[in-house]
Amino acid sequence: MASFYRSKQNAEAVNLIDTQIWICSNQSCKCWLRDEYSFSQKPICPMCQSSMINQTKALPQIVKANVY
């Protein structure tokens, strides 16, 4: 059981980077998405259909793998 807790202590720190995101303008909606995954220049919230606002958020870096 002690080795279980020790493995959590040795976990790598997550590398956070400032990332451009879109957040929903509706205060009751919690939806947001990364700008690089947006299909339009001014996206509409997929959850409530409200407009979205461009902001920056510290998020873990996503490493894209080559599928070829």
C-alpha positions in Angstrom: 0.0 0.0 0.0 2.9 2.4 0.7 4.2 2.0 -2.9 0.8 3.2 -4.2 1.2 6.6 -2.4 4.8 6.9 -3.3 4.0 6.5 -7.0 1.7 9.5 -6.8 4.4 11.7 -5.2 6.8 10.9 -8.1 4.2 11.9 -10.8 5.5 14.4 -13.4 4.3 18.0 -13.2 1.9 19.0 -15.9 3.4 21.6 -18.3 0.8 24.4 -18.6 1.0 26.9 -21.4 -1.1 30.0 -22.2 -3.6 28.9 -24.8 -6.1 30.9 -26.8 -9.7 29.6 -26.0 -13.3 30.6 -26.7 -15.6 30.8 -23.7 -19.4 31.1 -23.8 -20.8 34.6 -23.2 -23.8 33.1 -21.3 -22.9 33.2 -17.6 -24.9 30.1 -16.8 -23.1 28.0 -19.5 -19.6 26.6 -18.7 -18.7 25.6 -22.2 -15.2 26.5 -23.6 -13.0 25.2 -26.4 -9.5 25.6 -27.6 -9.1 28.1 -30.5 -7.1 25.5 -32.6 -10.2 23.2 -32.5 -12.7 25.8 -33.6 -14.2 25.5 -37.0 -15.0 29.2 -37.5 -13.4 32.5 -36.8 -16.3 33.5 -34.5 -17.7 30.3 -33.1 -21.2 29.8 -31.5 -21.5 27.8 -28.3 -22.4 24.2 -29.2 -24.3 23.8 -25.9 -26.5 26.9 -25.7 -26.0 28.6 -29.1 -24.7 31.9 -27.5 -21.8 33.9 -28.8 -18.3 33.1 -27.6 -15.5 35.3 -26.4 -11.8 34.9 -27.1 -9.6 34.6 -24.0 -6.4 33.0 -22.8 -6.2 30.2 -20.3 -3.3 28.1 -18.8 -3.9 24.6 -20.1 -1.8 21.4 -20.4 0.1 21.3 -23.7 -1.4 18.8 -26.2 1.2 16.8 -28.2 -0.1 15.9 -31.6 1.1 12.5 -32.9 1.7 11.8 -36.5 -0.7 9.2 -37.7 1.0 8.6 -41.0 
